[in-house]
Amino acid sequence: MGEDEAALLIVDAANVVGSVPDGWWRDRRGAAERLRDSLVRYAAEGLPGLPGPVEIVLVVEGAARGVASVPGVDVVSAPGSGDDLIAGLAAAAAPGRECVVVTADRGLRQRVEAHGARCVGPRTVRPLPRSEDSP
């Protein structure tokens, strides 16, 4: 990775939101917005094993399309399959640029790893709720 080039963190919103049974299915757009807002701090701080600054791209699909970007998190609405868009973004990452994809989807993991991306699970950016927080 070049000195001036931040690592690229691509987040599979549907997979990360769906990893915690907190009622997200009642308001998919709201759940994607909450995830987006929770990611902002990682833009400067980075993640374990991925020091900041980090360029964050949150890929949304379906009912979450149209969620706006905020400083630190670029939100991209997939016109079709979110997985296809994520794989395309990983493939388009500049050679030598560190690219990390947040997803637990095995098929997507294989696709992006074929392009040189590294994968981490949803808990990297979304800790599991404490039992008293569960519905």
Secondary structure, DSSP 8 states (H G I E B T S, - for coil): --TT--EEEEEEHHHHHTTS-SSGGG-HHHHHHHHHHHHHHHHHHEETTEES-EEEEEEE-GGGTT---BTTEEEEE-SS-HHHHHHHHHHHS-TT--EEEE---HHHHHHHHTTT-EEE-GGGTS----GGG--
